[in-house]
Amino acid sequence: MNKPIFKILASAVILIIGFVCGTFYNKSNDEPKKEIVTSGSDFEMIQEVTNEFVTAWINGDAEGCANTYSENAVFMVPDQPSYHGRKAIKDRYAEMFNKRIDSTLIEMTETVKEVIMLDDWAVIRGSGFETRDSEGASGTYKWIILSKKQPNGKWESVWDIFNDVEEVE
């Protein structure tokens, strides 16, 4: 066999074997980790950020609420345009808090139900309960948040959507 042709064929075979092996290796090791969790350290950290938001909301702290969102977050409120960016979200909360007419302590809890983990991303499903006035009017709501883990370990909301409060009798 001619040496140049042999070298070309041998190189082609090695290239094909390398391509096939690399394809299988890539499929097995580079896929993101996907799992649904209802406990664990990331779950607890996400609940802590949720509690941080709730405390800021109860206190009428627009900046505190907004600081749980990423710089380029999108907040989708029922029957309203979406709010894009942390500043717009902060302004929305500030406007809402300025319109509060009831001075009684507003109670609110938000519970993380489950989290779909995708490496440094998380899809979070939760529910909330709030008491809104001195008469004890209360309601429940549900929410979904796409969150990203920041280099400092803190989770920030990237997309946030919820449904309207449903009255509880």
N, C-alpha and C positions, 0 to 999 in steps of 0.2 A: 504494500500500500504506500502511496505517495505521502511523505512526511508532512508537507503543508496541508494536504486534505485531512490527514489524521488529526493534526493539531486543531484545525477548524472544527471537525466533528467532535473531538474531545471537549473543546471549549463550549460548543453548543450544548452538549449533553450536561456538562457541569452547570452551565447557566440555567438550563431547564430544571435540573434537580434543585439548585439553589432557589429558584423562583417558587417551585412547588413547596419546598420545606418552609420558606419564608411566609408563604400564604397561610399554611396551616399554623405556624407559630403565631402569626399576627392574629388570627381568629381566636386562638385559645388564650392569649395573654393580654391583648389590648382592649378587649371589650370592657365597658364600664361595669363596675360592681352594681348590681341591681337587687334590691331586697326591700321588703316591707318590714318596718320595725315599729314596735309599740313600747320599746324600752331601750335602755342603753345610754351611753354618754352623749352621742349626737342628739338623740331624742330629748334628753334632759336639757341640753344646751338650747335646743329649739324652744322648749317650753319656757326656759328662763327668759329668752328674748320676747316670747309672747307675754309673759308676766311683766316684763319691762314696759311693753307697749300698753298693757292694761293699766298699770300704775300711772303712766303719763296721761292716758286718756281720762282716768278718774280725776286727776289733778288739773285737767285742762292745760296740759303742757304740750303745745303743738310741736315744739322743737324736739322734745323727748319722743313723741310719736314718730315724727319724721326720721329721727336717727335710727329707727329700726328698719328703715328702707335703704336700698342702695341708691347711689347718686342718680342712676338712670331708671329708677323703678317706674312701673305703671300701676296706678291704683284705679280699679274699675268699680265704680259705685253704681248701684241700681238706678236706672232712670236719669242718669247724669252723664256728661261727657267724661272720658277718662282723664286722669291727672297724670302728667308725665314729668318725672324728675322729682328729687327730694324737695326742692324749693316749692314747687307747685303743690306737692302733698302737704308740706308744712303750712302753706298759705290756706289750703282747704281746711285743715284742722283748726287753724287760728280763727278763721271766719266762723266755723261751726261753734267753737268754744265761746267766741264773743257773743253769739246769739243765745247762749244758755240763759234761761230765765229762772230756772229752778235752782235755788241755792242749797238744797238739801244734798247730802252726800249721795252720789250716784254709785250704785254697786254694779260691778261687772266682773265676770269671770270668763276666761277663754281657755278651753281645754284642747290640747293637741290629741287627736284620736289615733292617727297613724301617719307614718312618714314613709314615702317611697324614696329610698336613698339611691342616688346615681353619682357615686364618687363625691365631688364637692358640691353637688346640686341636690336639692331635696324638694319633693312635692309633698306639701303638708295639708292634711285635711283635719279640720277642727270644728268646734261649735262654741257658741257663746251664750251667756245668759246675762241680762241686765235689768236693773230696776232703775227707772228713769225719773221718778218724781216722788214728792212727799206722800202722794196717795198710794204708792206702792205699785204703780203700773209696771208690768214687767213683760219681757218677751225673750224669745230665743232666736238665734240665727246660726247659719252655717257658713263656712268659708274654706277657700282653697288658696294656698300661697305657694308660689315657686320661689325658693330661697337658694342663695349661694353662700357657701362658706368662704369667708374672707381670709387673707393670709394670717391675720391675728387670731383666727379661730372663731370669730363671731359670725353668726348667721345673719344675713340681711335679706329682707324681702325684695324680690325683683318684680314679680307680678303678684297682685293681691286682688281678689274678687270675693264678694260675699253676697248673700241674699238679704232681703229686707227682714226686719224684725217681725216675728210672728207673735201675736198677742197670746199670753198665757192667762187662762181664767182662774 
